[in-house]
Amino acid sequence: MSQTAAAAQPGQSIVNPDGSTNRIWLSSYVKGVAHDIDVHKYQSLTQYFDECVAKFRDRPGFVSIGTEMSFARLDRLVKSFAAYLQSQGVKKGDRVAIMLPNTFQYPVCLFAVLRIGAIVVNVNPLYTARELNHQLKDSGAETIIVMETFAKTLQDAMAGTQVKRVVLTQIGDLLSDGFVNLKGRLLNFVLRKVQKMVPAYSLPGAVWMRDAIKAGAAHKLQPVKVQPDELAFLQYTGGTTGVAKGAMLTHRNVLANCQQALAFAEGQLTGETETVVTLIPMYHIFSLTVNGLIFMGLGGRNILIANPRDTKRVMMMLKNEKFSGISGVNTLFASFLDDPAFRKLDFSKLKLPIAGGMALQRSVAERWKEVTGQAIVEGYGLTECSPIVSQAPVDISKPRPTFTGSIGVPVPSTEVRNRREDGSWADIGEPGELCVRGPQVMKGYWNRPDETAKVIDSEGWLATGDIAVMDEQGFLKIVDRKKDMILVSGFNVYPNEIEDVVAMHPDVKEVAAVGVPDEVAGERVKIIVVPRNPGLTKEALLEHCRKNLTGYKMPRIVEFRNEELPKTPVGKILRRELR
């Protein structure tokens, strides 16, 4: 990989005669930021975790519902739960599903599973039974840890899966060393009896997590040696086919991405305890890496927000906090800015507001800077890259532009090129499909070699499906999307899945799903339907969708047509024409 960093001119190629990449973006790095990382620094995520615990043992690592958990206590709980899982026969390479919101239970389960060499399968707790069933069957998970609130969904999703171990937990568990203290019991009671958020369920043989941890403390944890290129996560995402696939992320992939981001943060944060607000669920790769792992490497105090859409409660949780970092998507930042209580928060320590997951809007960026005094740092990534590909350079000693429309420059040890339609490499200033090569790029899709071959070529270049332009300083800008994916509030929605669900309705003859621009969410799902029965109503169709799709995938616009939808000569619906 060439170290040359001379600025290029529009029309100039960034490909050197020997085929290597002229990394012109290095000239845009803040002084002192390493151009490359040491990918051999860590053997595994457990080694990384142990290093963090050793350095920051007595610091508070996580905050949940107003209660702090030190790194030392987290370490104890992780080891006890890991020992329990081992005692139940969970072994290296097994897939363990984690279906939890942002609570103490998530980091405990995450690092316990990784410690015994098993593979984490992150699950969205808001999935319907159909969505959960697919993920459990596809991953082959035999163990799942689930919040009791979602136990009924699991019960309905069990058919045809290999699940034989279920661990249940309640929101108030783990709030003290005694596990369920008075505060925890009250929370559990309110959720069950007052708010009635726990539907009746039947999961014979399920074990309570608090009991599992107590039992595990009596077992000796057997050390497990993990290689850097072994799998750490099956992180589910869609693709051009719309079928949810498990991106195989190794320990090295994720650790490399942590080091890449930490290199950009070098010197930006102090040695004191920095507080970061975690709004996005940690089952999402953005939050998992940026908040859950990167800030842990800085000894950060991580405030876990279980429901970021409950803006009123979030403001109550933050009113006495001085946070230095906050990460979220455009829609969350916009909702906060609309709340008068947000303007009253203390922003005196804020250094790094980070936006990702979806495009940041100029109006939101400008309002954020006006209210907080700090410009949002924007970046770009995708599940298949663990996820960070590029980020705006950060120098907190200097004012940052409020909004650039750019996704920054490639992070250390990363190569980026834009590919033309004919497969050749685009020049500076010329649009092309953004392709990435680096240590953070996934191993491939779980049990789908054909799908892997479609996105990763023989030279290791991952095609992202996004059309980008690079300027002469190496800054990237996304200008279009090649694939039909719809991006709703930072979450990928794939038209094929929506169409498959809608087509299940007996009164639907044809359907197409497309994304339409939305000021709040970036995009919304629109379906164009040719009914088989003219009596079909929008309400009946949406009720059918609610039973099979989680909230962010729900169609917001329904259009009925009497004539058939436009198609290619081979019968494929032309979504682009419908858009």
C-alpha positions, -999 to 999 in steps of 0.1 A, spaced: 0 0 0 16 33 -11 23 59 15 21 88 -10 -2 115 1 2 142 -25 -31 159 -34 -46 149 -67 -64 169 -93 -99 163 -107 -97 137 -135 -65 122 -119 -65 85 -110 -57 74 -75 -44 40 -88 -6 39 -92 11 22 -121 19 -8 -100 -18 -12 -91 -14 1 -55 -36 29 -42 -22 64 -39 -38 73 -6 -43 110 -13 -65 114 18 -35 110 42 -27 146 36 -60 155 52 -53 136 85 -49 156 116 -12 158 125 -1 128 146 -28 104 134 -12 71 123 -15 62 86 -17 25 95 -26 3 125 -10 -28 139 -35 -55 130 -16 -80 152 -18 -60 184 -47 -81 198 -54 -118 196 -91 -116 205 -118 -93 218 -114 -110 252 -78 -98 253 -90 -63 245 -117 -66 272 -92 -78 298 -68 -49 289 -96 -24 294 -106 -39 328 -70 -39 340 -65 -3 331 -99 11 343 -109 -15 369 -124 10 394 -140 33 369 -177 32 361 -180 15 327 -217 15 322 -248 34 335 -283 20 332 -315 34 347 -294 58 369 -272 30 383 -234 26 376 -215 -6 370 -177 -6 374 -154 -24 350 -145 -47 379 -181 -57 385 -187 -62 348 -157 -85 347 -170 -106 376 -205 -110 360 -190 -118 326 -168 -146 341 -197 -160 361 -221 -160 332 -194 -174 308 -188 -203 333 -225 -210 334 -227 -212 296 -197 -236 295 -213 -257 322 -244 -261 300 -224 -273 270 -220 -241 251 -186 -244 233 -163 -226 210 -179 -218 176 -215 -222 188 -238 -194 179 -255 -176 208 -283 -152 201 -286 -120 222 -320 -103 221 -317 -74 245 -321 -36 246 -294 -13 260 -292 -25 297 -264 -40 318 -273 -74 306 -261 -67 271 -224 -61 278 -224 -90 303 -238 -114 277 -217 -100 249 -183 -105 266 -194 -138 283 -202 -153 249 -169 -140 233 -149 -153 263 -158 -189 257 -151 -186 220 -187 -187 209 -202 -164 182 -225 -136 191 -257 -134 170 -272 -99 176 -310 -98 174 -333 -68 172 -357 -72 202 -385 -56 181 -384 -83 155 -416 -101 147 -418 -139 152 -413 -144 114 -381 -123 114 -367 -139 145 -375 -174 132 -355 -168 101 -325 -155 120 -324 -183 145 -328 -210 118 -302 -194 95 -276 -189 122 -282 -223 138 -282 -207 173 -289 -232 200 -289 -207 228 -307 -173 232 -307 -147 259 -339 -126 258 -356 -99 278 -388 -112 292 -407 -85 274 -400 -103 242 -405 -139 254 -438 -143 237 -422 -134 203 -396 -161 210 -422 -186 218 -440 -180 185 -407 -181 166 -393 -214 180 -407 -238 154 -381 -253 132 -351 -237 151 -323 -255 169 -328 -235 201 -325 -257 232 -313 -232 258 -333 -201 267 -320 -175 293 -346 -149 304 -339 -116 321 -360 -86 334 -352 -49 330 -345 -44 367 -320 -73 370 -283 -67 377 -289 -32 391 -269 -43 422 -245 -70 434 -276 -85 451 -289 -86 415 -325 -75 420 -326 -47 446 -357 -27 456 -354 -5 426 -350 -34 403 -380 -52 418 -401 -21 415 -391 -17 378 -399 -53 371 -433 -51 388 -443 -19 370 -433 -34 336 -453 -66 343 -483 -55 363 -488 -18 357 -477 -12 321 -485 -48 312 -456 -50 288 -450 -87 293 -475 -108 273 -482 -143 286 -457 -168 273 -446 -204 277 -409 -213 274 -405 -246 293 -370 -251 307 -360 -214 305 -335 -202 331 -334 -168 347 -301 -150 340 -297 -139 376 -299 -176 386 -275 -186 358 -249 -160 371 -252 -173 406 -247 -209 394 -218 -199 372 -199 -184 401 -196 -219 415 -181 -233 383 -145 -229 372 -142 -211 339 -121 -229 314 -99 -207 293 -105 -208 255 -79 -199 230 -93 -179 201 -75 -170 169 -78 -135 154 -94 -148 122 -121 -168 140 -156 -155 141 -168 -131 168 -202 -120 153 -228 -130 129 -242 -95 123 -274 -98 102 -279 -75 73 -298 -76 40 -285 -73 5 -297 -68 -30 -317 -100 -27 -334 -87 5 -327 -120 24 -312 -113 58 -277 -127 58 -251 -130 86 -220 -109 79 -192 -130 94 -171 -105 114 -139 -119 129 -122 -108 161 -95 -92 139 -122 -73 118 -138 -57 148 -106 -50 167 -90 -34 136 -120 -11 133 -117 -2 170 -80 7 164 -88 26 133 -113 48 151 -91 52 182 -63 64 160 -86 93 148 -95 100 184 -59 101 195 -53 132 216 -89 143 213 -101 129 246 -83 132 279 -73 106 305 -102 115 327 -134 96 326 -152 106 295 -190 100 294 -207 89 262 -244 87 256 -254 55 238 -287 61 220 -286 35 193 -292 -1 204 -260 -20 209 -272 -49 187 -267 -24 158 -231 -26 145 -226 12 147 -234 14 184 -217 -19 192 -183 -8 178 -184 30 184 -200 31 218 -197 -4 232 -160 -11 222 -142 20 212 -152 41 242 -144 11 264 -108 13 251 -108 49 264 -121 40 298 -154 57 290 -185 59 311 -213 46 289 -248 58 295 -271 31 281 -304 44 268 -329 15 265 -356 35 245 -341 66 228 -375 75 213 -389 83 247 -374 117 245 -389 130 278 -373 101 298 -340 105 279 -339 142 289 -346 133 326 -316 108 324 -293 135 310 -303 166 329 -276 161 355 -249 147 332 -220 164 315 -212 141 286 -183 144 262 -196 121 235 -230 113 220 -237 91 189 -269 88 170 -287 90 137 -301 121 121 -337 113 132 -328 110 169 -308 143 168 -338 160 151 -362 147 178 -340 160 206 -337 194 190 -375 196 190 -376 191 228 -372 223 248 -356 202 277 -327 194 254 -316 231 252 -313 231 290 -287 203 291 -251 210 301 -230 209 269 -198 223 285 -179 190 282 -193 180 248 -164 172 224 -176 145 200 -212 144 187 -211 116 161 -236 109 134 -238 77 114 -262 51 101 -279 76 76 -272 109 60 -270 139 82 -292 167 71 -279 203 69 -308 217 89 -302 193 117 -264 200 117 -270 237 118 -295 236 146 -273 212 166 -243 235 164 -265 265 174 -278 247 205 -247 228 217 -219 248 203 -203 217 188 -205 206 151 -215 170 145 -188 146 132 -201 126 103 -188 92 91 -197 63 69 -198 26 74 -217 -6 68 -222 -39 86 -198 -57 62 -170 -33 74 -174 -37 111 -187 -9 103 -164 22 99 -150 31 64 -145 68 66 -148 97 91 -144 134 92 -109 142 107 -113 156 142 -92 183 158 -110 196 189 -85 224 193 -99 240 161 -135 250 150 -151 224 128 -174 233 98 -210 229 108 -219 209 77 -200 197 47 -222 170 31 -191 148 31 -186 114 48 -150 123 56 -118 104 46 -109 67 48 -97 56 82 -61 42 87 -51 10 69 -81 14 46 -81 16 8 -110 31 -11 -117 33 -48 -148 41 -69 -157 17 -97 -172 26 -130 -201 7 -145 -176 -11 -169 -155 -23 -139 -126 1 -143 -116 25 -116 -130 60 -116 -108 91 -115 -108 119 -89 -141 139 -91 -158 111 -111 -187 91 -96 -185 53 -92 -195 25 -68 -176 29 -36 -153 -1 -30 -134 -8 2 -104 -29 11 -89 -32 46 -87 -53 78 -122 -44 89 -139 -60 58 -159 -91 67 -149 -126 60 -181 -131 40 -218 -141 44 -226 -170 66 -233 -201 45 -237 -180 14 -206 -182 -8 -225 -171 -39 -237 -139 -22 -202 -133 -8 -187 -136 -43 -211 -109 -56 -197 -82 -32 -161 -92 -25 -138 -98 -55 -107 -119 -58 -85 -90 -47 -105 -83 -15 -124 -53 -27 -159 -50 -11 -185 -33 -33 -207 -12 -10 -236 -5 -34 -233 32 -28 -222 57 -56 -195 81 -43 -172 108 -55 -137 116 -41 -123 151 -43 -86 160 -46 -81 160 -8 -95 125 -5 -129 135 10 -158 113 -1 -194 122 -8 -222 98 -14 -242 109 -44 -266 79 -51 -274 44 -42 -268 16 -67 -288 -10 -49 -326 -8 -41 -320 -7 -3 -341 18 16 -325 35 45 -350 43 73 -335 62 103 -302 44 99 -317 9 94 -315 -10 62 -348 -21 47 -348 -44 17 -376 -42 -9 -377 -79 -15 -386 -86 21 -414 -61 21 -427 -74 -12 -426 -110 1 -447 -101 31 -472 -80 12 -476 -107 -15 -486 -132 13 -519 -113 15 -544 -133 -6 -559 -101 -22 -526 -89 -36 -517 -96 -72 -485 -76 -76 -464 -54 -53 -433 -33 -55 -416 -16 -25 -395 16 -30 -380 43 -8 -392 78 -10 -375 109 5 -386 119 40 -374 150 60 -373 131 93 -363 95 86 -343 101 54 -365 77 35 -398 59 41 -412 27 26 -438 31 -1 -456 1 -16 -473 1 -50 -500 -26 -51 -520 -41 -79 -549 -58 -60 -564 -91 -69 -596 -81 -51 -608 -45 -57 -622 -45 -21 -587 -46 -6 -581 -16 17 -550 2 29 -560 -6 65 -563 -43 59 -529 -44 41 -511 -25 69 -526 -47 96 -512 -77 77 -478 -60 75 -478 -52 113 -480 -90 120 -449 -97 100 -426 -66 99 -409 -47 127 -418 -10 130 -391 7 109 -399 -17 79 -436 -8 79 -449 8 47 -459 45 53 -473 51 19 -497 27 0 -506 33 -36 -531 11 -55 -529 7 -93 -553 -11 -116 -527 -18 -144 -497 -41 -140 -464 -28 -128 -436 -19 -152 -412 -48 -158 -380 -58 -177 -383 -82 -206 -377 -111 -182 -404 -99 -159 -384 -82 -131 -403 -52 -117 -386 -19 -125 -383 -3 -90 -362 26 -102 -389 36 -127 -415 35 -100 -393 57 -78 
